[in-house]
């Protein structure tokens, strides 16, 4: 986790080729090129995006606007799904 209290880590002015998504039972690397359709609810408590694994939904009790903005800039290195509610609806690929 980064120095701040966010359950994600961003690299300012840099880009990683993949996002490291940590879950309770596994670790997943998501390619930036496969991420599409990033959306956020009006209150930024829910984020969703499509990727090579399927539909990823992230929910939190506090605003995820900073995460949304860092996804826009492709600066996210890691998301700790043990500290956020992360659901992956796996595609049949």
C-alpha positions, 0 to 999 in steps of 0.5 A: 500500500502507498504512504497514504491510506488509499487501498491502491497505489499510483505511480505519479508520472509513470505507467505500469504495463499491468495493474496488480489486483490483490484478492483474498484468494489470488493475485491478478495482473490486468493489462492496461490495453484490455481495460475499457468502459470505465464508469463510476457512480454519481457518488463515486462509491462504485467503479466498474470496468471491463478487462480480459478477465471480465467485468470488475466492480469495485465498491467502497464506503468512501469516495473512489474519485481519486482512483477513478482519476488515476485510472484515467491517467493509467497511473495505477500500479496496484489495487488491494481488493482485501481492503475494498469490495472487488467482484469480478464477473469472469467472462467465458473467454 
